[in-house]
Amino acid sequence: ERARELGADATDDLTAADEPERLAEAIEAAAGGPVDVTLDPLWGAPVAAAALAAARGGRIVQIGQSAGSEATLASAPIRGKMLSILGHTNQAAPPDVIADAYRRMVEHAAAGRLTVDHETVPLERVADAWERQEAFPRRKLVLEP
């Protein structure tokens, strides 16, 4: 729902990500056909669907692991479609590029163009907050003294 509020053209329920064929069909339907480039912040089970939905010669750029640090991928779509899986991390960017991106992000936040869903939690509930954050809540938790 939040993604649609922010302008996403299509969304899908990833609770059934262990059904890669169904998710791949939804991805292709939303994209209007096979996908040339996928920016994947999820990894885990959803990347199998991304491989199935990929176009011949497609690329999957792996940028995170929100759905899990390990993935099981069938070799057939990777070989048959001649897919490329590329890893990316912002930590490899030169320090001046990181600093400039951070400066621009802060400018957007100060101007109200960038918001972060968050919840304030009292410091005495830090253990509870840590457990909730570890479970990947959809918002950030901010500790308050």
Secondary structure, 3 states (H helix, E strand, C coil): CHHHHCCCCCCCCHHHCCCHHHHHHHHHHHHCCCEEEEEECCECCHHHHHHHHEEEEEEEEECCCCCECCCCCCHHHHHHCCCEEEECCHHHCCHHHHHHHHHHHHHHHHCCCCCCCEEEEEHHHHHHHHHHHHCCCCCEEEEEC
